[in-house]
């Protein structure tokens, strides 16, 4: 497999161990000579290791798919079909199915919040002894919110939200239960950074515990 035949559509399945031995060997051979795909595989691998920590029951309303998801899936299908035609290794139906699965996994993984960059904001607390800080990771149509906090009552549940600038609605990112010690929580927000007015933490009854106003960005 030459450097012109990149394996990006297979990297999601590769880091999750879902390829056949022959496919795995082919991808590994390509990665040895392609810095671009190797770097992407390393990034996906670091995120894939965090997937078992996800707790879907703690999330609020499931986020809507990205507006360009369908277009990206169709592009991935076209790329996969071309790969199948050149390699002639498997039937079209099986390979396209694998390409779709890999493309979807890769799309989910690249949206993960963990990385060195982000907009850091201190939260103004309404309760003595409670402190908090958020790091916002901007995406084209959404953002990830990382919350670091301590001092909240152990065992109680709270909601993280981002306020939409246009509607004023506090759109919930998810819910978390307080455990002893400092907490670090990462949640997805469907409100893009350029459309966000504030970010904060509230009780499930809606009482604001801490929040920060977000500066406007162009």
Number of C-alpha atoms within 10 A of each C-alpha: 13 9 13 7 13 18 23 21 23 24 27 28 21 21 22 14 11 16 18 11 10 9 13 18 12 13 21 15 13 19 20 10 13 17 12 12 19 19 12 16 20 13 16 22 17 13 17 17 11 11 11 7 7 11 9 9 9 15 18 17 10 12 13 8 11 13 9 9 13 11 10 16 18 13 14 21 20 14 18 22 18 14 20 18 12 9 10 10 10 11 11 16 11 10 17 20 13 19 26 20 19 25 26 18 20 22 17 13 18 14 16 19 22 17 9 6 11 16 11 14 17 16 22 16 17 13 12 8 9 16 19 24 19 24 18 20 24 20 16 9 16 19 23 25 25 21 22 17 18 18 16 23 13 12 11 12 16 22 24 30 24 30 21 20 17 9 10 12 13 19 19 23 25 21 21 19 14 18 14 11 11 13 16 13 14 20 22 24 28 21 25 17 25 19 18 27 21 18 24 24 24 18 15 13 8 11 12 17 20 21 23 19 16 18 11 11 8 4
